[in-house]
Amino acid sequence: MLYSNLSVNDAGHLAIGGIDALDLAERFGTPLYVLDEDMVRENCRTYLTAIGECLPEGSGALYASKALCFKGIYPVVESEGMGVDAVSPGEIYTARAAGFPAERIYFHGTNKTDDDIRYALNAGVGCFVVDNFNELAVLQSEAAKRGVMQRVLLRVTVGLDPHTLAAINTGRVDSQFGIPIETGQAEGFLFEALAQPNLQVDGFHSHIGSQIFEADSFCDQVDIMLRFAVAMRDKFGYVASVFNLGGGFGVRYVESDDQVDIAGNIHAIAEHLSAGCAAAGYPVPRVLFEPGRSIVANAGTTLYTTGGIKTVEGYRDYVTVDGGMTDNPRYALYKSAYTVLNASHADAEPDFTCTIAGRCCESGDRIAEDISMARPERGDVIAVLVTGAYNYAMSMNYNRIPRPALVMVSGGEARLAVRRQTFDDLIACEL
């Protein structure tokens, strides 16, 4: 199996965290998101243990809420010692509703509205990751009205291309995120920020992209951030105490994907930063990471019920399922590769080549194309692996299809964390 929490039980069925996938489908219905809490915790500990071993005290990891945001995830990451990265007031609200402490939330966003800024300040959010000059001015004004000193990080772009998918590449100079170093604008950004009496500039934030498997691109990112920090110290006397390196460590969606050594990468980045700081005579800053996908993706599995097989003679076989782009739009958006299993016959050879098609009235509604699996029959349960990130988070009601339920499994037990939407939910906001 692709990950250690998945197995085949004595009945020949897929088991998730030791629980029969068919039992989950029967109990909770399909489509069904299943999240293995024990694997989420294991992923959190991988980050925090490595960070604690090689980076300065006060370094840490912030769970990137955009990957998977629902109330049940926040007590898990809080108990493991992580902070939270939120990109909207809705994510802040969800985290706070779950009891997550506001002072451990970092607030991102390219276009924080005035209302967004006021909401976050009133909520007591610990740190703003300031994206642009306009936000800087509004944040100073609103912080002054409240008589507070607000901690901030300044988001800068380092001009790197880590050779990942264009849609998830955020480090290039020509980006809507942050202020570029290369053009000289980041220097003016810092100068302006340091002049604000109600803003405390802790340091710099940069994010270069997602699905990065090696440490090399992050080391290049560190080099650019450190050169900028040294130049700003020499020019303004400002010493950054925090480098936030964003997220980006990849996960394996299919067997052909590379393995990623997250702990090894963190150690390599720490060694590179330490050597660079020593050479520049610069104090080693605290380092933050923002993992999202690599915390929850491999802990997630989506279960569907097969509608049947449709054969187009001379072309292909389609397996239809009771979900699709409404619960997993990533294939329609990115052609994202997935591992797909017939959970009802997980012990059988994958000898049937097919395309998995969803139920939407849309030609692009597919989950995978030309994949091999054990030939299914109507009523079989199909499992799509590694769906913990950006699946529930990006789900929608196209064709007026209700969003699925989400179940968390831990220690051989399953509990409902998000109930399935009803038809009444679909019209709840309509007048």
C-alpha positions as a printed Julia matrix, in Angstrom:
431×3 Matrix{Float64}:
   0.0     0.0     0.0
   1.04    3.6    -0.62
   0.96    4.47    3.11
   1.34    2.46    6.29
  -2.16    3.19    7.64
  -3.74    1.36    4.7
  -4.0    -2.42    4.58
  -6.01   -5.33    3.2
  -8.02   -7.22    5.81
  -9.03  -10.89    5.92
 -12.16  -10.17    3.89
 -10.03   -8.76    1.08
 -11.3    -5.25    1.75
  -9.31   -2.06    2.09
  -8.83   -1.07    5.75
  -8.12    2.52    6.79
  -6.49    2.83   10.18
  -7.55   -0.77   10.76
 -11.23   -0.11    9.95
 -12.93   -1.85    7.02
 -13.65    0.73    4.31
 -16.87   -1.06    3.37
 -18.09   -0.83    6.96
 -17.41    2.91    6.9
 -19.27    3.28    3.62
 -22.26    1.33    4.93
 -22.38    3.21    8.23
 -21.86    6.75    6.96
 -22.78    6.56    3.27
 -20.84    7.66    0.21
 -19.22    9.76   -1.04
 -17.31    9.87    2.22
 -14.15   11.64    3.3
 -12.16    9.56    5.79
  -9.35   11.23    7.74
  -6.92    9.18    9.81
  -6.27   11.3    12.9
  -3.38    9.11   14.02
  -1.55    9.78   10.74
  -2.22   13.52   11.06
  -0.59   13.44   14.47
   2.35   11.43   13.14
   2.88   14.01   10.4
   2.78   16.88   12.92
   5.37   15.15   15.07
   7.67   14.59   12.1
   7.88   18.35   11.63
   8.06   19.39   15.26
  10.62   16.78   16.27
  12.97   17.73   13.44
  12.51   21.46   14.07
  13.24   20.98   17.77
  16.43   19.07   16.98
  18.11   21.58   14.69
  16.57   25.06   14.78
  16.61   27.84   17.41
  14.16   27.82   20.29
  10.89   29.42   19.26
  10.99   27.9    15.78
   7.95   25.87   14.85
   5.28   24.84   12.37
   1.96   26.46   11.51
  -0.77   24.24   10.11
  -1.93   25.72    6.78
  -5.7    25.78    7.22
  -6.41   26.17    3.52
  -5.49   22.51    2.98
  -8.32   21.24    5.19
 -10.41   23.52    7.38
 -13.1    22.17    9.71
 -13.53   22.42   13.45
 -12.25   18.93   14.2
  -8.76   19.49   12.81
  -7.81   22.32   15.18
  -7.83   20.44   18.51
  -5.56   17.87   16.86
  -2.91   20.31   15.63
  -3.14   22.38   18.82
  -2.54   19.35   21.04
   0.49   18.48   18.91
   1.99   21.94   19.51
   1.44   23.58   16.13
   0.29   27.1    15.36
  -2.15   27.91   12.56
  -1.84   29.76    9.26
  -5.2    31.23    8.18
  -5.95   32.95    4.88
  -9.43   34.32    5.56
 -11.71   35.44    8.38
 -13.69   32.25    7.79
 -10.67   30.14    8.63
  -9.97   32.3    11.7
 -13.61   31.95   12.77
 -13.51   28.16   12.36
 -10.29   27.84   14.34
 -11.61   30.06   17.12
 -14.94   28.19   17.19
 -12.9    25.05   17.81
 -11.13   26.73   20.73
  -7.81   27.37   19.02
  -5.97   30.26   20.74
  -6.0    33.4    18.56
  -2.49   34.41   19.59
  -1.14   31.33   17.78
  -2.84   32.24   14.48
  -0.95   33.9    11.61
  -3.19   35.75    9.14
  -2.28   35.63    5.44
  -3.98   36.98    2.32
  -3.21   38.99   -0.8
  -6.27   41.21   -0.44
  -7.29   41.55    3.17
 -10.24   43.91    3.14
 -10.69   46.59    5.77
 -13.34   44.4     7.36
 -10.97   41.41    7.31
  -8.29   43.41    9.1
 -10.71   44.72   11.69
 -12.11   41.23   12.28
  -8.67   39.71   12.82
  -7.56   42.49   15.14
 -10.74   42.18   17.19
 -10.21   38.42   17.37
  -6.72   38.96   18.79
  -4.82   37.23   15.97
  -1.19   36.89   16.95
   0.57   37.9    13.74
  -0.35   39.37   10.37
   1.66   38.29    7.32
   1.46   41.62    5.5
   1.29   41.24    1.73
   1.4    44.81    0.39
   1.67   48.54    1.09
  -2.08   49.11    1.15
  -2.57   46.5     3.84
   0.29   47.98    5.83
  -1.41   51.39    5.96
  -4.83   50.05    6.95
  -3.37   47.73    9.57
  -1.42   50.59   11.15
  -4.55   52.76   11.24
  -6.73   50.06   12.79
  -4.06   48.98   15.3
  -3.64   52.62   16.37
  -7.39   52.98   16.94
  -7.22   50.03   19.32
  -4.01   51.14   20.99
  -2.31   47.82   20.28
   1.14   46.85   19.03
   0.51   44.29   16.28
   3.18   41.76   15.34
   3.76   41.37   11.6
   5.86   39.47    9.11
   6.48   41.05    5.72
   5.81   38.77    2.76
   8.56   39.04    0.17
   9.06   37.16   -3.08
  12.49   35.74   -3.68
  12.36   35.23   -7.46
  12.76   31.45   -7.44
  11.22   28.85   -9.72
  11.29   25.49   -7.87
  10.05   23.75  -11.05
   6.74   22.72   -9.63
   3.34   23.0   -11.29
   2.73   26.61  -12.44
  -0.6    26.76  -10.58
   1.16   26.1    -7.25
   4.35   28.09   -7.89
   4.35   31.21   -5.7
   8.02   32.25   -5.55
   8.55   33.99   -8.9
   9.06   37.75   -9.16
   5.91   38.06  -11.3
   3.5    36.9    -8.61
   0.41   38.34   -6.96
   1.87   37.3    -3.6
   4.11   39.59   -1.58
   6.65   42.25   -2.57
   9.68   41.3    -4.7
  13.22   41.61   -3.43
  14.77   41.68   -6.89
  13.11   44.94   -7.98
  14.12   46.79   -4.82
  10.51   47.19   -3.69
  10.94   44.94   -0.65
  13.47   47.4     0.76
  10.89   50.18    0.57
   8.32   47.83    2.09
  10.51   47.26    5.13
  11.35   50.97    5.43
   7.64   51.81    5.44
   6.8    49.05    7.93
   9.52   50.07   10.37
   8.08   53.6    10.41
   4.68   52.42   11.69
   4.36   53.07   15.45
   1.82   50.31   16.07
   3.46   47.53   14.07
   6.25   45.29   15.33
   8.14   43.74   12.41
   9.28   40.29   13.53
  10.84   39.31   10.22
  10.16   38.06    6.72
   7.89   35.52    5.1
   8.4    33.83    1.76
   6.66   30.94    0.02
   8.1    29.4    -3.13
   5.48   26.79   -4.06
   4.02   23.37   -3.33
   4.91   19.76   -4.05
   8.66   20.26   -3.55
  10.44   17.04   -2.62
  14.04   18.12   -1.96
  15.7    20.71    0.29
  17.69   22.43   -2.49
  15.02   24.98   -3.46
  14.46   25.9     0.19
  18.22   26.38    0.66
  18.23   28.74   -2.34
  15.28   30.56   -0.74
  17.23   30.88    2.53
  20.23   32.33    0.66
  18.14   35.06   -0.94
  16.28   35.9     2.27
  19.53   36.01    4.23
  21.26   38.3     1.71
  18.26   40.61    1.89
  18.21   40.5     5.7
  21.93   41.31    5.91
  21.49   44.22    3.5
  18.59   45.55    5.57
  20.63   45.27    8.75
  23.47   47.2     7.17
  21.14   49.88    5.76
  18.52   50.29    8.49
  20.04   48.55   11.51
  17.1    46.12   11.49
  17.74   42.48   12.43
  14.99   40.02   11.53
  14.25   37.54   14.3
  12.0    35.3    12.18
  12.26   33.69    8.75
   8.99   32.05    7.74
   9.8    29.71    4.85
   6.19   28.84    4.04
   5.05   25.35    3.15
   5.74   23.22    0.16
   7.07   19.77    1.09
   5.48   17.29   -1.27
   3.46   14.14   -0.74
   3.24   10.94   -2.78
  -0.04   10.59   -4.66
   1.06    7.61   -6.76
   3.79    4.97   -6.5
   5.92    6.76   -9.14
   6.17    9.92   -7.02
   9.45   10.45   -5.21
   9.76    9.73   -1.53
  10.17   12.86    0.57
  12.29   12.95    3.72
  10.72   15.85    5.59
  12.9    15.51    8.68
  16.02   15.2     6.54
  15.03   18.26    4.53
  14.48   20.33    7.67
  17.9    19.33    8.99
  19.51   20.23    5.64
  17.79   23.63    5.61
  18.84   24.29    9.21
  22.48   23.42    8.49
  22.47   25.63    5.4
  20.94   28.55    7.3
  23.35   28.19   10.19
  26.36   28.16    7.89
  25.08   31.17    5.97
  24.44   33.15    9.14
  27.88   32.31   10.49
  29.53   33.48    7.26
  27.52   36.71    7.29
  27.87   37.36   11.02
  24.09   37.33   11.34
  22.23   35.83   14.3
  20.34   32.67   13.31
  16.65   33.61   13.19
  13.79   31.51   14.43
  12.33   29.53   11.53
   8.68   28.83   10.83
   7.22   26.38    8.32
   3.62   26.28    7.09
   2.82   22.64    6.24
  -0.71   21.88    5.11
  -0.75   19.26    2.39
   2.03   17.27    4.07
   0.07   17.19    7.34
  -3.3    15.97    6.06
  -3.07   14.75    2.44
  -1.86   11.21    3.06
  -4.21   10.89    6.05
  -7.24   11.25    3.78
  -9.15    8.74    1.66
 -12.38    9.31   -0.25
 -14.85    6.45   -0.65
 -17.38    6.2    -3.48
 -19.98    3.68   -4.59
 -19.7     2.4    -8.14
 -22.65    3.02  -10.44
 -21.37    0.65  -13.08
 -19.13    0.31  -16.12
 -19.79    1.96  -19.47
 -17.74    0.65  -22.38
 -17.2     2.81  -25.45
 -16.11    0.21  -28.0
 -12.68    0.96  -29.43
 -12.05    3.76  -26.94
 -12.22    3.16  -23.2
 -14.11    1.83  -20.21
 -15.68    4.32  -17.82
 -16.36    3.49  -14.18
 -18.97    5.88  -12.82
 -19.14    6.83   -9.14
 -21.53    8.77   -6.92
 -19.19   11.74   -6.48
 -16.7    13.54   -8.66
 -15.56   17.09   -9.27
 -17.94   18.42   -6.6
 -15.97   16.67   -3.86
 -12.62   16.51   -5.69
 -12.09   19.29   -8.24
  -8.32   18.86   -8.35
  -8.31   16.59  -11.39
 -10.48   19.02  -13.34
  -8.21   21.9   -12.3
  -4.74   20.35  -12.44
  -5.02   16.82  -13.9
  -3.75   15.7   -10.49
  -2.72   12.06  -10.36
  -4.33    9.74   -7.81
  -4.07    6.14   -6.69
  -7.47    4.47   -7.04
  -8.42    1.08   -5.56
 -11.43   -1.18   -5.64
 -11.84   -1.26   -1.87
 -14.3    -4.17   -2.17
 -11.61   -6.33   -3.79
  -8.39   -4.78   -2.53
  -6.7    -8.18   -2.59
  -7.34   -8.66   -6.33
  -4.91   -7.84   -9.11
  -5.38   -4.4   -10.71
  -6.05   -5.86  -14.16
  -8.75   -3.5   -15.47
  -7.85   -0.21  -17.17
 -10.5     2.48  -16.93
 -11.38    6.12  -16.42
 -13.2     7.15  -13.23
 -16.04    9.51  -14.1
 -18.22   11.49  -11.72
 -21.92   12.2   -11.63
 -21.9    15.83  -12.77
 -23.33   16.97  -16.08
 -19.87   18.11  -17.17
 -17.47   16.43  -19.59
 -14.52   17.33  -17.38
 -15.96   15.51  -14.36
 -13.31   12.85  -13.92
 -11.2    11.73  -11.0
  -8.61    9.67  -12.87
  -7.98    8.51  -16.42
  -6.48    5.3   -17.75
  -5.72    3.82  -14.36
  -5.61    0.13  -13.42
  -7.74   -1.42  -10.71
  -9.58   -4.66   -9.94
 -12.64   -4.69  -12.18
 -15.59   -3.31  -10.18
 -19.27   -4.13  -10.25
 -22.19   -1.88   -9.45
 -22.24   -1.32   -5.7
 -18.51   -1.87   -5.14
 -16.72    0.71   -3.0
 -14.0     2.66   -4.78
 -11.25    4.34   -2.72
  -9.25    7.32   -3.91
  -6.13    7.73   -1.78
  -4.31   10.82   -0.51
  -7.34   13.11   -0.57
  -6.93   14.8     2.81
  -5.72   18.1     1.32
  -7.64   20.42   -1.0
 -10.55   18.02   -1.5
 -13.05   18.82    1.25
 -11.53   22.32    1.27
 -12.36   22.89   -2.4
 -15.64   20.98   -2.53
 -18.7    22.66   -3.99
 -22.4    22.3    -4.78
 -22.25   22.26   -8.58
 -25.35   20.55  -10.0
 -26.85   21.07   -6.53
 -25.01   18.07   -5.17
 -24.66   18.16   -1.36
 -21.16   18.0     0.09
 -20.12   14.64    1.6
 -19.68   13.78    5.25
 -16.23   13.66    6.83
 -15.31   10.92    9.29
 -12.24   10.84   11.53
 -10.74    7.49   12.51
  -8.37    6.9    15.4
  -7.4     3.87   17.43
  -9.75    1.61   15.49
 -12.78    3.85   16.1
 -14.65    6.15   13.71
 -16.57    9.31   14.53
 -18.53   11.74   12.41
 -16.76   15.11   12.25
 -18.73   16.83    9.48
 -22.25   15.68    8.67
 -23.41   15.22    5.1
 -25.19   18.23    3.64
 -28.93   17.92    3.11
 -31.13   19.41    0.39
 -32.35   21.89    3.01
 -28.74   23.03    3.47
 -28.57   23.82   -0.24
 -31.32   26.45    0.04
 -30.65   27.62    3.6
 -29.3    31.02    2.49
 -31.93   31.63   -0.17
 -34.77   34.08    0.42
